[in-house]
Amino acid sequence: MARKPLAAFGLCLLLAAGCAAAPTRGEAPPTPAPVVEAPPPEPPPAHARILAVGDLLMHTPLVFTSQRGDDQWDFQPLFAPVRPWLEGADLAIADLETTLTGTDYPWSGYPSFNTPPDFARDVKAIGFDAVVNANNHALDYSEFGLQQTAENLDRHGLPHTGTNRTPDEREKILVLNAGPEVKMALLSYTYGTNGVPLPQPWSVNMLDPERIRSDIRRARELPGVDLVGVALHFGQEYAREPDEEQEQYVKLSLDAGADIIFGDHVHVLQRAEVRQVKDEFGRDARRAVIFSLGNFISNQEGRYREAGVMFVVDVKKEKGQTTVENVSFVPTWVHTYRVNGEPRYRVVVVEKAIADYEAGADPLITAADYARLKEVWADTTAHMVGSPEVAILRADGPVTLAGIK
């Protein structure tokens, strides 16, 4: 019985506390504490692989070995051994060093190249996503050939840059998807057109310092563009080292904001480099450079002219910034062989072709081919590494030159 007054007293205290907490009439209720939302998590880094090759230099023997009947062509076997590499890249680019002028002129190789338009169909089918064609053969059939080539590329859905049918086309910058989250603007320029006058001032993109700077700036400022790649058709034919003019144009392009330089024209390989450059936009970043990609497919003979590479640039996009992550290359070789006494051609991966011969897995490779493959491997792996960051891309991933000695 003595506990009841205590219980009653406690109840009164609770009631009093409740009454004290209640606002009086006309008083606003207390403001709740603000809810602080956590920022959304950063998206994971996006990665993309960009692959480039040199000249698709379509000499007449390459054309006629690809004929399958009257006006029927199949160029895909020329590239069958390298097709998995092309298809495995997020973006694969080549230098189209021929015209697709059509049947108004005969099929022809040097000095005036004209390849059946089905070549564009097959280049796309084997895994190439775009071609550059500002080069010295762009006007082999003057303005008519330039226009026909562009129309045939369009008809087969193969994006291209470097030549122009209209002034508006000259001002348009090609932007390509390198995977779902990375976009690259691609520009293309040449030193000349083998003495053929330009039909219009805007017909072919020429090496012009101010124009190159202006185009790179415009490309950098396009919405959604993460990278700028520049193809430069320059240098002295068959020289294995870049000259002063090449060095100047590479520096100019990088300073203006280019991320990757794809050099070609000289028909032999010149070195690849990684450079740290602070450009005029204030971006202090790694850049990828190859002075010459060499020939990818041709009928030119000689150890250096038969050798090429697939130049591979791996990039990473993180927190809105896209940077060059890895730079590497895959040595290739144009293999000429015979079937029923007739010459055939294909581009092979040098390391795999050597392994296949040693394993007895490729009957098309002779002992003489094997010896040449070994020479090409030794030349290419030693010659192409222009800075320590450049790696040789092998089956199990990039390996530095020091790692394979």
Residue pairs with C-beta under 8 A, 6 or more apart in sequence:
23 29
42 319
45 316
45 317
45 318
46 179
46 180
46 181
46 182
46 316
46 317
46 318
47 179
47 314
47 315
47 316
47 317
47 325
48 90
48 91
48 178
48 179
48 181
48 182
48 314
48 315
48 317
49 88
49 89
49 90
49 91
49 178
49 179
49 312
49 313
49 314
49 315
50 89
50 90
50 91
50 93
50 178
50 184
50 227
50 229
50 260
50 312
50 313
50 314
50 315
51 85
51 86
51 89
51 91
51 92
51 93
51 310
51 311
51 312
51 313
52 92
52 93
52 94
52 262
52 290
52 293
52 310
52 311
52 313
53 92
53 93
53 94
53 95
53 293
53 296
53 308
53 309
53 310
53 311
53 332
54 94
54 95
54 264
54 292
54 293
54 294
54 295
54 296
54 308
54 309
55 95
55 97
55 264
55 265
55 267
55 293
55 294
55 295
55 296
55 297
55 298
56 94
56 95
56 96
56 97
56 98
56 119
56 123
56 131
56 296
56 297
57 97
57 98
57 113
57 267
57 295
57 297
57 298
57 299
57 300
58 97
58 98
58 109
58 113
58 115
58 119
58 297
58 298
59 109
59 110
59 298
59 299
59 300
60 107
60 108
60 109
60 299
61 109
61 299
61 343
61 345
62 78
62 109
62 297
62 298
62 299
62 345
63 73
63 107
63 109
63 115
63 116
64 107
65 342
65 343
65 344
65 345
66 73
66 74
66 75
66 77
66 78
67 73
68 74
71 103
71 116
73 116
73 118
73 119
73 122
74 122
75 118
75 119
75 122
75 123
76 83
76 122
76 125
76 126
77 344
77 346
78 297
78 345
78 346
78 347
79 86
79 126
79 297
79 346
79 347
80 126
80 346
81 346
81 347
81 348
81 349
81 352
81 353
82 310
82 332
82 347
82 348
82 349
83 126
83 127
85 127
85 310
85 330
85 349
86 92
86 126
86 127
86 128
86 310
87 126
87 127
89 127
89 312
90 177
90 178
90 179
90 182
91 129
91 130
91 176
91 177
91 178
91 179
91 184
92 127
92 128
92 129
92 130
93 128
93 129
93 130
93 131
93 132
93 186
93 229
93 231
93 262
94 123
94 128
94 131
94 132
94 296
95 131
95 132
95 133
95 135
95 231
95 233
95 262
95 264
95 293
95 296
96 123
96 131
96 132
96 133
96 135
96 149
96 153
96 160
97 113
97 133
97 135
97 137
97 264
98 113
98 114
98 115
98 119
98 137
99 113
99 114
99 115
99 137
99 138
99 140
99 141
99 145
99 146
99 148
99 149
100 114
100 115
100 116
100 117
100 119
100 120
100 148
100 149
100 152
100 153
101 114
101 140
101 141
101 144
101 145
101 148
101 149
102 114
102 117
102 148
102 152
104 144
104 148
105 114
105 141
105 145
106 114
107 114
107 115
107 116
108 114
109 299
111 140
111 194
112 137
112 140
112 141
113 137
113 140
114 140
114 141
114 145
117 148
117 152
117 155
117 156
120 152
120 153
120 155
120 156
120 158
121 156
123 131
123 158
124 156
124 157
124 158
128 158
129 159
129 176
130 158
130 159
130 160
130 161
130 174
130 176
130 186
131 153
131 158
131 159
131 160
132 160
132 161
132 162
132 186
132 188
132 231
132 233
132 262
133 149
133 160
133 161
133 162
133 163
133 188
134 161
134 162
134 163
134 188
134 189
134 190
134 204
134 205
134 206
134 231
134 233
135 162
135 190
135 233
135 264
135 265
136 190
136 191
136 192
136 193
136 194
136 233
136 265
137 193
137 194
138 146
138 149
138 162
138 163
138 190
138 193
138 204
139 145
139 146
139 193
139 194
139 196
139 198
139 199
139 203
139 204
140 194
140 196
141 148
142 196
142 199
143 199
143 200
143 203
146 163
146 165
146 199
146 203
146 204
147 165
149 163
150 160
150 163
150 165
153 159
153 160
159 174
159 176
160 174
161 173
161 174
161 186
161 187
161 188
161 205
162 188
162 189
162 190
162 204
162 205
162 231
163 203
163 204
163 205
164 170
164 202
164 203
164 204
164 205
166 202
167 200
167 202
169 202
170 202
170 205
173 185
173 187
173 215
173 218
173 219
173 222
174 185
174 186
174 187
175 183
175 184
175 185
175 186
175 219
175 222
175 224
175 225
176 183
176 184
176 185
176 186
177 183
178 184
178 227
178 315
181 317
182 226
182 227
182 315
182 317
182 322
183 224
183 225
183 226
183 227
184 225
184 226
184 227
184 228
184 229
184 259
184 260
185 219
185 220
185 222
185 225
185 227
185 228
185 229
186 229
186 230
186 231
187 205
187 212
187 215
187 216
187 219
187 228
187 229
187 230
187 231
188 205
188 230
188 231
188 233
189 205
189 206
189 207
189 208
189 212
189 230
189 231
189 232
189 233
190 204
190 205
190 206
190 207
190 233
190 234
190 265
191 206
191 207
191 233
191 234
191 265
192 206
193 204
198 204
198 206
205 211
207 232
207 234
207 249
209 249
209 252
212 230
212 249
212 252
212 253
212 256
213 252
213 256
216 228
216 230
216 253
216 256
216 257
216 258
217 256
217 257
217 280
219 225
219 228
219 257
220 228
220 257
220 281
226 315
226 317
226 322
227 259
227 260
227 315
227 322
228 257
228 258
228 259
228 260
229 258
229 259
229 260
229 261
229 262
230 253
230 258
230 260
230 261
230 262
231 262
231 263
231 264
232 246
232 249
232 250
232 253
232 261
232 262
232 263
232 264
233 263
233 264
233 265
234 245
234 246
234 249
234 263
234 265
235 242
235 243
235 245
235 246
235 263
235 265
235 266
235 270
235 291
235 292
236 243
236 266
237 265
237 266
237 267
238 266
238 267
238 268
238 304
238 305
239 266
239 268
239 270
240 268
240 269
240 270
240 304
240 383
241 270
241 271
242 250
242 263
242 270
242 271
242 291
242 292
246 263
246 270
246 291
250 261
250 263
250 289
250 291
253 261
254 261
254 275
254 277
254 279
254 287
254 289
255 277
255 279
255 280
256 279
256 280
257 279
257 280
257 281
257 283
258 279
258 287
259 285
259 287
259 288
259 315
259 322
259 324
260 287
260 288
260 289
260 313
260 324
261 287
261 288
261 289
261 290
261 291
262 290
262 293
262 311
263 270
263 289
263 290
263 291
263 292
263 293
264 292
264 293
264 294
265 292
266 292
266 294
267 294
267 295
267 298
267 300
267 305
268 292
268 294
268 295
268 304
268 305
268 307
269 292
269 293
269 294
269 304
269 307
269 308
269 309
269 380
269 383
269 384
270 290
270 291
270 292
270 294
271 290
271 291
271 383
271 384
271 385
271 386
272 288
272 289
272 290
272 291
272 309
272 311
272 327
272 329
272 384
272 385
272 386
272 387
272 390
273 288
273 289
273 290
273 386
273 387
273 390
274 286
274 287
274 288
274 289
274 324
274 327
274 387
274 389
274 390
275 286
275 287
275 289
275 387
276 284
276 285
276 286
276 287
277 284
277 285
277 287
278 284
279 285
285 323
285 324
286 323
286 324
286 389
287 324
288 313
288 324
288 327
289 386
290 309
290 311
290 329
291 386
293 308
293 309
293 311
294 304
294 305
294 307
294 308
294 309
295 305
295 306
295 307
295 308
295 334
296 308
296 332
296 347
297 334
297 345
297 347
298 305
298 334
299 334
299 336
299 345
300 306
303 372
303 375
303 376
303 379
304 379
306 333
306 334
306 372
306 376
307 331
307 332
307 333
307 350
307 376
307 379
307 380
308 331
308 332
308 333
308 334
308 347
309 329
309 330
309 331
309 332
309 380
309 384
310 329
310 330
310 332
310 393
311 329
312 326
312 327
312 328
312 329
312 330
312 393
313 324
313 326
313 327
314 324
314 325
314 326
314 327
314 328
315 322
315 323
315 324
315 325
316 322
316 323
316 325
326 391
326 398
327 389
327 390
327 391
328 390
328 391
328 392
328 393
328 398
329 380
329 384
329 390
329 391
329 392
329 393
330 349
330 351
330 392
330 393
331 349
331 350
331 351
331 376
331 377
331 380
331 381
331 384
331 392
332 347
332 348
332 349
332 350
333 347
333 348
333 350
333 353
333 372
333 373
333 376
334 345
334 346
334 347
335 345
335 346
335 347
335 348
335 353
335 364
335 365
335 369
336 343
336 344
336 345
337 343
337 344
337 345
337 346
337 364
337 365
337 366
337 369
338 344
350 373
350 376
350 377
350 380
351 377
351 394
351 395
352 395
353 362
353 365
353 369
353 373
354 370
354 373
354 374
354 377
355 361
356 362
356 365
357 365
357 369
357 370
357 373
358 370
365 373
381 392
381 401
381 404
382 401
384 390
385 392
385 400
385 401
388 400
390 401
391 398
391 399
391 400
391 401
392 398
392 399
392 400
392 401
392 404
393 399
394 404
